[in-house]
């Protein structure tokens, strides 16, 4: 999704921002992982002292 926005936007996206519920749905459909996995990963990123390259 975001890559499409950055690379010419063939899908007509309005923004490169993705609502969390849409990201969770995509994760479940693409990988079979439960939404709780995304919640846990986000919590880890927010509490981590490591620089993760996210701006």
C-alpha positions in Angstrom: 0.0 0.0 0.0 2.5 2.6 1.1 5.0 1.5 -1.5 2.3 2.1 -4.1 1.8 5.6 -2.8 5.5 6.3 -3.0 6.0 4.8 -6.4 3.4 6.6 -8.6 0.2 5.7 -6.7 -1.4 3.5 -9.3 -4.2 2.6 -6.8 -5.3 6.3 -6.3 -4.4 6.3 -2.6 -5.0 9.6 -0.8 -2.3 9.2 1.8 0.6 6.9 2.7 -0.9 6.7 6.2 -2.8 3.5 6.9 -5.3 3.2 9.7 -4.3 0.6 12.3 -7.5 -1.4 11.9 -6.7 -1.7 8.1 -3.1 -2.7 8.8 -4.3 -5.4 11.2 -6.8 -6.7 8.7 -4.1 -6.8 6.0 -1.7 -8.6 8.4 -4.3 -11.2 9.1 -5.1 -11.8 5.5 -1.5 -11.8 4.2 0.2 -13.8 7.0 -2.5 -15.4 9.1 -1.0 -13.7 12.2 -3.6 -12.5 14.7 -4.0 -8.7 15.3 -2.5 -9.2 18.8 0.9 -9.9 17.2 0.8 -6.4 15.7 -0.3 -4.9 19.0 2.6 -6.6 20.7 5.1 -5.5 18.0 3.9 -1.9 18.2 4.1 -1.9 22.0 7.7 -3.3 21.8 8.7 -0.6 19.3 7.2 2.2 21.5 9.0 1.0 24.6 12.3 0.0 23.0 15.4 2.1 23.5 16.7 0.9 20.1 16.7 3.2 17.1 14.5 1.4 14.6 14.7 3.8 11.7 11.0 4.8 12.0 10.3 8.5 11.6 
